[in-house]
Amino acid sequence: MSSAFDYRAPAELFPSRGRKTNRQMAYRRFPTAAEAIRFAIEELPDSALLGAYLQVEDARFDCVAIRRLYGSEKFPLKRKVAA
């Protein structure tokens, strides 16, 4: 497995199972993992992120890993400014 995460790879975001979902928390595909990660962290409520996972190629990332990827200095997108 490569040690470098490809933020440009297509990604799928799966909501946690067993929770009520709405349009915002439903399964979504993204053209890049970076966009999926930003959406998960900046748009999903914490309760929806808990138990969700990100699929990038053959790898799965849980909410802890998604937060770590978002916080990485290698994250290529502009982050939302904290209020």
RODO-2510 file (C-alpha; in nm, 4 decimals, decimal comma):
residues 83
     n   res          X          Y          Z
     1     m     0,0000     0,0000     0,0000
     2     s     0,1298     0,3428    -0,0927
     3     s     0,2003     0,5803     0,1926
     4     a     0,0815     0,8809    -0,0105
     5     f    -0,2932     0,9448    -0,0065
     6     d    -0,4311     1,0568    -0,3440
     7     y    -0,6664     1,3466    -0,2749
     8     r    -0,7423     1,3607    -0,6506
     9     a    -0,8860     1,0070    -0,6721
    10     p    -1,2649     0,9657    -0,7056
    11     a    -1,4376     0,8867    -0,3762
    12     e    -1,7639     0,7651    -0,2286
    13     l    -1,9022     0,8767     0,1054
    14     f    -2,1316     0,6330     0,2868
    15     p    -2,3482     0,7524     0,5754
    16     s    -2,3642     0,5553     0,8963
    17     r    -2,6162     0,2722     0,8920
    18     g    -2,9174     0,2658     1,1170
    19     r    -2,9531     0,6418     1,1389
    20     k    -3,2280     0,8410     0,9754
    21     t    -3,0860     0,9954     0,6617
    22     n    -3,1914     1,2938     0,4641
    23     r    -3,0652     1,4224     0,1323
    24     q    -2,7622     1,5818     0,2974
    25     m    -2,6576     1,2574     0,4677
    26     a    -2,7265     1,0109     0,1844
    27     y    -2,4621     0,8173    -0,0101
    28     r    -2,2705     1,0462    -0,2441
    29     r    -2,0010     1,0163    -0,5073
    30     f    -1,7393     1,2859    -0,5491
    31     p    -1,4967     1,3539    -0,8344
    32     t    -1,2131     1,3836    -0,5822
    33     a    -1,1439     1,2518    -0,2342
    34     a    -1,0570     1,6061    -0,1245
    35     e    -1,4105     1,7242    -0,2082
    36     a    -1,5629     1,4276    -0,0244
    37     i    -1,3477     1,4922     0,2826
    38     r    -1,4319     1,8622     0,2872
    39     f    -1,8037     1,7844     0,2543
    40     a    -1,7896     1,5268     0,5345
    41     i    -1,6137     1,7609     0,7763
    42     e    -1,7710     2,0943     0,6851
    43     e    -2,1263     1,9984     0,5869
    44     l    -2,2280     1,6839     0,7739
    45     p    -2,3422     1,7094     1,1341
    46     d    -2,1092     1,5297     1,3762
    47     s    -2,3805     1,2721     1,4411
    48     a    -2,3904     1,1845     1,0694
    49     l    -2,0118     1,1665     1,0400
    50     l    -1,9900     0,9224     1,3294
    51     g    -2,0132     0,5774     1,1719
    52     a    -1,9777     0,7041     0,8163
    53     y    -1,6911     0,5985     0,5951
    54     l    -1,5085     0,7162     0,2866
    55     q    -1,4170     0,4718     0,0083
    56     v    -1,1204     0,5732    -0,2088
    57     e    -1,0126     0,3081    -0,4555
    58     d    -0,9716    -0,0094    -0,2438
    59     a    -0,9294     0,1690     0,0895
    60     r    -1,1909     0,2633     0,3495
    61     f    -1,1521     0,5477     0,5970
    62     d    -1,3620     0,5904     0,9113
    63     c    -1,4549     0,9244     1,0699
    64     v    -1,1257     0,9438     1,2618
    65     a    -0,9247     0,8915     0,9432
    66     i    -1,1422     1,1406     0,7523
    67     r    -1,0699     1,4063     1,0170
    68     r    -0,6975     1,3258     1,0001
    69     l    -0,6947     1,3603     0,6193
    70     y    -0,8777     1,6937     0,6450
    71     g    -0,6300     1,8197     0,9050
    72     s    -0,3249     1,7131     0,7062
    73     e    -0,0939     1,9837     0,5743
    74     k    -0,1272     1,8028     0,2379
    75     f    -0,5040     1,8664     0,2183
    76     p    -0,5276     2,0566    -0,1140
    77     l    -0,8497     2,2583    -0,0705
    78     k    -0,9205     2,5740     0,1231
    79     r    -1,0738     2,4933     0,4608
    80     k    -1,3764     2,6691     0,6043
    81     v    -1,2745     2,9357     0,8534
    82     a    -1,3865     2,8460     1,2056
    83     a    -1,6529     3,0800     1,3412
***
